[in-house]
Amino acid sequence: MTESPEKQISIGQFGKVHGVQGWITVTSFTEKPADLFSFDSLSIKGSKENEPFCFQTYSKHSDRFIAKIEGIDDRDSAIYFVNKQIQIHEKCMLELSEDEFYWHQLKGLKVKTFYNGCEQMLGIVESIIETGSNDVMVVKGNRESIDTRKRVISCANEFLVGVNIKEGFIEVDWDPEF
């Protein structure tokens, strides 16, 4: 499975402007939400050549943050950022240990189960949902799988047997009837 050298990963999203001095609300998609503000090479999804920007400062605000972008000092300028996604180049992300992975690396991987002595292909990972207790994978059946239905499979350690990013598959201990 080869990655594009230009792969951008969404790690947050701007919300609405906050006040008249250029502040804007920000939702982080990172595991530790404040980590979003520690990256230097941020860009805006869909902008020309992934337009770079930097945060000047930020503050926790309810379940989100409010932030000030360098060079943005008024409400009218901040409106440009409303509802846009914040991205980082994949190569700028922290390197993980061999048994760790990012969610974006799981999307598109094949999911197989070895259940009751028989290996069966369940489909490919379409998305991952954070549930609070255990994250779940949405796995959609395809031509290679046992059927074409969607399954929601827990990412809890008791069900997630192994992840092989290089080979492009995830092995789960999951009853195919679920």
N, C-alpha and C positions, 0 to 999 in steps of 0.2 A: 504494500500500500504506500504509494509515494505522495508526499505533501507538496503543494505548490510553494515555490520559494517566496511568493508574495502573499501568503496566507495571513489574513487579519482575523482576530478573534474579538468578538464583542464581550466587553467586561463591565459594561454599565450603560446607563441611559440618562439623558437629561430629561427633566420634566418641565415645569413652568417657571417663568421668571419670578424672582422673589425681591420685591422692593424696587427702588428706582436707581440703585447704584451698581447694577450689573450682576447681582447675585442670581443664581439659578438653582433649582432643586436637582438633586442627582440621586439615582438609585444604582447601587453597586451590585454586580452579579458575582463578585469574588467571594470565596469562602469566608474570609475575614473582610467585611465590607470596607473598612478604612484602608485596606491595601490598595484599593483603586487609586488613591491619591499619592502613592509612593512611586508610580511609574513616570518616567521622563518622556517617553516616546508615544504619546497618545494621539489618536486621530479620530476624525468624524466619519462614520460609515456613509458611503455614497457620495462624499464630496470629491472634488477634483483632486486626483493624486493623493487621496486620503489626507486631507488638510490637517497638518499637525497643530497641536495646541498644548498648553501647560496650565495646570491649576496654580493659582497664586496662593490661595488659602481655602480652607473649608471648615465647616462646623456641623456637628451632629444636630439634626433637627427632626424630632419625632422618630419615625422608622426609616428616615432617609437622611440625606445631608443637604446642606446648602453650600454652594461653592462659588468662588470668584475665579474667573478665567483671566490669565494674564492679558492685559491690553483691552479688556472689556470693562468699561466704567459707567455704563448707563443701561437703562432698561431696553431701549431701542436696539442697541448692539447685542444684548443678551438674547433677544427674541430669535435671532438666527439659529441658536442652538436648541430651541424647544423641541422636545420629542426625538432628538437625534441620538443614535447609538454611539457609544464611546468604544473605540477599538484600540488594540495593541497588536503589533506584529508578533506572530507566534515565536520568533526567535528571541524576543525580549522577555518572555515568560520565564519564571523560575524553573530551573531544572529539577526534575523529580527523581526520586529513587526508582529502582527497577520495578518495584511492586506498586508504584503509584501512577496515577494517570489523571488527566483532565477530562472533564465531561465531553468537550468537543472532540476528543480523540475516540470516544466510543461511538459517536454517531456514524452510521453506515457500516459498522462491523456486523459480521454474521453471528448469530446466537445459536448455539447447539446445546443439547442436553443429553446426558447419558443416563437414561431413566429406565429402571427395571431391566438392566442388562442390554439396552438397545440405544445406540446413538441416533438422535433425530435432530434435524435442522428445524429451528422454530421461525427463522426469518432474520431481518436486519434491524438494528437499533434506529428508530425513527427520531426519538427524542428522549430526554431524561427529565423527570419531574421531581422537584424537591418537595417532600411531604412533611418534613419536620422531624419525623422519627427515622425512617429509612427511605432513601431516595428510591425511585422506581424507573425502570426502563420501559419505554413503549416500543414493543417489537412488532413489526409488521411482516406478515408472511409474504413470500414471493414464490417464483417458479421453482426455486431449489428447496423450499421448505415443505413440511408435511401438509400444510394447508395455507390459505391466504388470509386468515383472520389476524386481528390485532390482539396482542397479549400485553398485560402490564405485569412486569416481573420485578420483584423486589431485589434491590442491590445489597440486602443484608448479607453478612458474611456466611450465614448458613446456606444461602442459595447461590451466591457468586463463587464458583469454583476457581475460575482463573480468567485472566484477560491477557491475550496475546496481540498486542498492537501490530507488531511486525507481520504476523501471519494473518491478521485481519479477522480474528474471531474472539468470542467470549463464550466460555463454557459455564453453564448453570446447572444446578440440581433442581430441576423443575418438572412437574408433572405436565406433559404436553396437553392434557385434557383441560387444564386451567387456562 
